[in-house]
Amino acid sequence: MQPKQTLAEQEDHLFRVLSSERFLRMEGLGNEVAHFIYDYDPSWALDVAQAKKRIKTKLNTELGINVFEINLYDLCVDLLKKRNVWERVLAAEPTMDKPEFLKMLQNMLDPQMHLAPAIKELMAAESFQILFLTGVGEVFPFVRSHTVLNNLQTVVSDKPMLMFFPGRYEVSATQGSALVLFGQLKDDSFYRAKRILDQEA
């Protein structure tokens, strides 16, 4: 077992991997999609947000590498506002049972029907080399990380993508892989993404 890296060491590792030709050209993946997960201690959330900003700036200013960031929470709010249901959702929350409200939101923000097409549209309007996906913790439980990842396999296939995940990404050869949000909530198995901290720079 490797000793736990400090956030500064992880930030340095992320920058080295993200700026490598191998990563940008999506080499050495076999037939896998270039989807990566940066799992971090949820208590580091504010510091990770700052580190992410520094990485984006450094990639851009030092190497001319553009990072496009999509925050899932902001995207969900925008989608609900575009469909003129945002006020209805806000009004419904205090009056509905939690499971009922959750079901309503899950239907309104279905990853296959709504999120993946919206992400595709946003990407088409931007010029970038790397996609960052953030806001994963904020959209739980009405949007699950693994369903977003599964639905982005065809949408984000020509650029590398990094999902920022507050929790653990447990990779097991025997049991498949699991995303454990906030270190406690185990999501369904997801096999295709790679843990960025395990990648060689």
C-alpha positions in Angstrom: 0.0 0.0 0.0 1.4 3.4 -1.0 1.6 6.1 1.6 -1.2 8.7 1.2 -0.1 11.6 -1.0 -0.6 15.1 0.2 -2.9 17.3 -1.9 0.2 19.3 -3.2 1.7 16.0 -4.4 -1.6 15.0 -6.1 -1.9 18.4 -7.7 1.7 18.0 -9.1 0.9 14.5 -10.4 -2.4 15.7 -12.0 -0.5 18.5 -13.8 2.2 16.1 -15.1 -0.3 13.5 -16.3 -2.7 16.0 -17.9 0.1 17.8 -19.8 1.7 14.6 -21.1 1.5 13.8 -24.8 0.4 10.3 -24.0 -2.7 11.6 -22.1 -3.6 14.3 -24.6 -3.3 11.8 -27.5 -5.2 9.2 -25.5 -2.5 6.6 -26.1 -2.1 3.2 -24.5 -5.8 2.8 -23.7 -6.5 -0.2 -25.9 -10.1 0.2 -26.9 -11.1 2.0 -23.8 -12.5 5.5 -23.6 -10.2 8.2 -22.2 -12.3 8.7 -19.1 -10.4 9.3 -15.8 -11.5 9.8 -12.2 -9.7 11.9 -9.7 -11.0 10.6 -6.3 -10.2 12.7 -3.3 -11.0 13.0 0.4 -14.4 14.9 0.5 -13.0 17.0 3.4 -10.5 18.5 0.9 -13.3 19.8 -1.3 -12.4 23.6 -1.0 -8.7 23.0 -1.4 -9.3 20.7 -4.4 -11.4 23.5 -6.0 -8.4 25.8 -5.7 -6.0 23.2 -6.9 -8.2 22.6 -10.0 -8.2 26.3 -10.8 -4.4 26.4 -10.5 -4.0 23.4 -12.8 -6.4 24.8 -15.4 -4.5 28.2 -15.4 -1.1 26.5 -15.5 -2.0 24.2 -18.4 -3.4 27.2 -20.3 -0.7 29.8 -19.6 2.4 27.6 -19.7 1.4 25.0 -22.4 -1.6 26.5 -24.3 -3.8 23.5 -23.2 -7.4 24.5 -22.9 -9.5 22.8 -20.3 -13.3 23.0 -20.6 -15.1 22.5 -17.3 -18.7 21.4 -17.0 -20.2 21.5 -13.5 -23.1 19.0 -13.3 -25.0 21.0 -10.7 -24.9 24.2 -12.8 -25.9 22.2 -15.8 -28.9 20.6 -14.1 -30.1 24.1 -12.9 -29.7 25.5 -16.4 -31.6 22.6 -18.0 -34.5 23.0 -15.5 -34.6 26.8 -16.1 -34.5 26.3 -19.9 -37.5 24.1 -19.7 -39.3 26.6 -17.4 -39.7 24.1 -14.6 -37.1 25.5 -12.1 -39.7 27.5 -10.1 -42.0 24.5 -10.1 -39.2 22.3 -8.7 -38.4 24.8 -5.9 -42.1 25.1 -5.0 -42.5 21.3 -5.0 -39.6 20.4 -2.8 -41.2 21.4 0.6 -44.5 19.8 -0.2 -43.5 16.5 -1.7 -42.3 13.3 0.0 -38.5 12.9 -0.4 -38.7 9.7 -2.5 -41.4 11.3 -4.8 -39.4 14.4 -5.2 -36.2 12.4 -6.0 -38.1 10.4 -8.6 -39.4 13.6 -10.2 -35.9 15.1 -10.4 -34.4 11.9 -11.8 -37.0 11.8 -14.6 -36.4 15.5 -15.4 -32.6 15.1 -15.4 -32.2 11.6 -16.9 -28.5 11.3 -18.0 -29.4 9.6 -21.3 -32.3 11.8 -22.3 -31.1 15.2 -21.0 -27.6 15.4 -19.5 -25.6 13.6 -22.3 -27.2 15.6 -25.1 -26.7 18.9 -23.2 -23.0 18.0 -22.6 -22.6 17.2 -26.2 -24.0 20.6 -27.2 -21.8 22.5 -24.8 -18.7 20.7 -26.0 -19.5 21.4 -29.7 -19.5 25.1 -29.0 -16.0 25.1 -27.3 -12.5 24.6 -28.4 -10.5 22.6 -25.8 -8.2 19.6 -25.3 -9.4 18.3 -21.9 -12.8 18.1 -20.3 -13.3 18.5 -16.5 -16.5 17.2 -15.1 -17.3 18.6 -11.6 -20.3 19.1 -9.3 -20.7 15.3 -8.8 -21.3 15.6 -5.0 -23.9 18.4 -5.4 -26.1 16.4 -7.8 -26.3 13.3 -5.7 -28.7 11.4 -5.3 -30.8 12.6 -8.3 -27.9 12.2 -10.7 -25.6 9.2 -10.1 -21.9 9.3 -11.2 -21.9 5.9 -12.9 -25.0 6.7 -15.0 -23.4 9.9 -16.2 -20.2 8.1 -17.1 -22.0 5.3 -18.9 -23.9 7.8 -20.9 -20.9 9.8 -21.9 -18.9 6.9 -23.4 -20.1 7.8 -26.9 -20.5 11.6 -26.3 -17.0 12.3 -25.0 -14.9 9.9 -27.0 -12.5 12.2 -28.9 -11.1 14.1 -25.9 -9.8 12.9 -22.6 -12.2 13.6 -19.7 -11.5 13.9 -16.0 -14.2 13.6 -13.4 -13.6 15.1 -10.0 -15.0 12.7 -7.5 -15.4 13.4 -3.7 -14.9 9.9 -2.3 -13.1 6.7 -3.3 -12.8 4.9 -6.6 -12.3 1.3 -5.7 -10.8 -0.7 -8.5 -10.9 -4.4 -8.1 -9.9 -7.1 -10.7 -12.4 -9.6 -9.3 -15.4 -7.5 -8.4 -15.3 -4.7 -11.0 -15.0 -1.1 -9.8 -17.1 1.0 -7.5 -17.5 4.7 -6.9 -17.9 5.4 -3.2 -19.3 8.9 -2.9 -18.2 10.8 0.3 -16.5 7.6 1.3 -19.8 6.1 2.3 -22.4 5.7 -0.5 -21.5 2.9 -2.9 -22.5 3.3 -6.5 -23.0 0.6 -9.0 -20.1 -1.0 -10.7 -18.4 1.0 -13.4 -15.5 -0.5 -15.3 -14.4 1.8 -18.0 -12.9 4.8 -16.2 -9.3 4.8 -14.9 -8.0 6.3 -11.7 -5.9 9.3 -12.7 -3.6 9.0 -9.6 -2.6 5.5 -10.9 -1.6 6.8 -14.3 2.1 7.3 -15.2 3.0 10.9 -16.0 
